[in-house]
Amino acid sequence: MKNGKKPDPNAVYPIAGYEKEIYVKPMVQNPNIVVGDFTYIADSDFDSHVTHFYPWSRDKLIIGKFCQIAAGTEFVMNDANHQMNAVSTFPFYTLEGWNMQAPAQDDMPFKGDTVIGNDVWIGQNAVILPGVHIGDGAVIGANSVVGSDVEPYTIVVGNPAKVLRKRFDDELIGLLLRFRWWDKSIEEIDSLIPILTCSDLEKVRKELKARV
């Protein structure tokens, strides 16, 4: 291991002497936020990036391992939604003095849990809308607004986010999804770094075929 130190997923600060990047998992307090090992955000806190998330919220935010979350990213949860099946979207029931009870749950839009896969790179100031599922290895461009699911190893950009391209061909994507390097032990991942960071994709393909 580098400098004799083993990577620690429970450490808060992964870079010695620098507090503007943190591992998310050890900072999470909300039981409805589940984050995998070694996922980091380029900030000194995480909770402020998850909005419209209350003690009574029904949804969860689930983020995999080894994700890279840039500064300014926002995860918008379901309770940001307003009633859409009536003539007014104004939330009278949330404000003092108005004679309205909270709508029935069935009257409020609900898109389910927000799920981010493993090894996902989310660019600066991206917004992830409620209920979105982002696959393993995807890349979300800076300033993108993601309102639809994103397939594994796919790059999306824009507002609304649209597919730019797949990162690799279907065979290599399939091999990566079967190999699931992020589920290996720390020691094995460390030994795999020459493969995981190799730009010779044909060499990577051969290595993965020999291992899956």
NUVO-492596 format. One record per residue (C-alpha): x, y, z. Coordinates in steps of 0.5 Angstrom, whole numbers. Layout:
REM residues N
      px      py      pz
       X       Y       Z
...
***
This chain:
REM residues 212
      px      py      pz
       0       0       0
       2       7      -1
       7      10       4
       5       4       8
      -2       6       9
      -8       2       8
     -14       6       5
     -19       7      10
     -27       8       8
     -29      10      15
     -24      16      15
     -27      23      14
     -21      26      10
     -18      22       4
     -13      27       3
      -8      29       9
      -9      36      10
     -14      38       6
     -21      39       8
     -25      40       2
     -26      33       0
     -29      28       4
     -31      21       4
     -39      21       5
     -40      14       8
     -37      16      15
     -41      23      15
     -48      20      13
     -53      21      19
     -60      20      16
     -62      13      16
     -65      14       9
     -58      15       6
     -54       9       4
     -47      10       1
     -42       5      -1
     -34       5       1
     -30      10      -2
     -35      15      -5
     -33      22      -4
     -35      29      -5
     -31      35      -7
     -34      39      -1
     -33      39       7
     -40      36       8
     -45      32       4
     -52      33       8
     -53      40       4
     -53      37      -2
     -59      33      -1
     -65      37      -1
     -72      37       0
     -71      31       5
     -75      31      11
     -76      26      17
     -83      24      14
     -80      23       7
     -82      16       4
     -76      15      -1
     -68      13       0
     -62      16      -3
     -57      10      -5
     -50      11      -7
     -45       6      -9
     -38       5      -8
     -32       9     -11
     -37      15     -14
     -34      21     -15
     -38      27     -13
     -36      34     -16
     -38      41     -12
     -45      44     -13
     -48      37     -14
     -55      37     -12
     -60      31     -10
     -67      33     -11
     -71      28      -7
     -79      27      -8
     -82      32      -3
     -79      37      -7
     -86      36     -12
     -92      39     -11
     -99      37     -13
    -100      36     -20
    -107      33     -21
    -111      39     -19
    -111      46     -22
    -106      49     -17
    -100      47     -15
     -99      52      -9
     -98      48      -3
    -103      52       2
    -102      46       7
     -95      48       8
     -96      55      10
     -99      58      16
    -106      60      16
    -109      57      10
    -115      52      11
    -112      46       8
    -110      39      10
    -104      35       7
    -106      32       1
    -107      24       1
    -100      21      -1
    -103      18      -8
    -105      25     -10
     -97      27      -9
     -92      25     -15
     -87      20     -12
     -82      17     -17
     -79      12     -12
     -72      12      -9
     -66      15     -12
     -60      10     -14
     -53      12     -16
     -49       6     -18
     -42       4     -17
     -36       8     -20
     -40      14     -22
     -37      21     -24
     -42      26     -23
     -40      33     -25
     -40      40     -22
     -47      43     -21
     -50      37     -23
     -58      36     -21
     -60      29     -20
     -68      29     -20
     -72      24     -16
     -73      17     -17
     -67      17     -22
     -63      11     -23
     -56      12     -25
     -52       5     -27
     -45       3     -26
     -39       7     -29
     -44      13     -32
     -41      20     -33
     -46      26     -31
     -43      32     -35
     -42      39     -31
     -49      43     -30
     -53      37     -33
     -60      36     -30
     -62      29     -30
     -69      27     -30
     -69      20     -33
     -65      14     -32
     -58      13     -34
     -55       6     -37
     -49       3     -34
     -42       6     -37
     -46      12     -41
     -44      19     -41
     -50      24     -41
     -50      32     -41
     -54      38     -41
     -61      40     -39
     -65      36     -39
     -59      31     -39
     -59      27     -46
     -54      21     -48
     -48      23     -51
     -45      16     -52
     -43      10     -49
     -36      10     -46
     -34       3     -49
     -37      -2     -53
     -43      -7     -51
     -38     -13     -50
     -33      -9     -45
     -39      -6     -41
     -41     -13     -40
     -35     -16     -38
     -34     -10     -33
     -41     -11     -30
     -40     -18     -29
     -33     -17     -26
     -35     -12     -21
     -28      -9     -19
     -31      -5     -13
     -34     -11      -9
     -27     -14      -9
     -22     -13      -3
     -18      -7      -2
     -12     -11      -3
     -15     -14      -9
     -17      -7     -12
     -10      -4     -10
      -7     -10     -15
     -12      -9     -20
     -10      -1     -21
      -6      -2     -27
     -12      -5     -31
     -17       0     -28
     -13       5     -30
     -10       3     -37
     -12       6     -43
     -10       0     -48
     -18      -2     -48
     -16      -9     -52
     -11     -11     -46
     -16      -9     -41
     -21     -13     -45
     -16     -19     -45
     -15     -19     -37
     -22     -18     -36
     -24     -24     -40
     -19     -28     -36
     -22     -26     -30
     -29     -27     -30
***
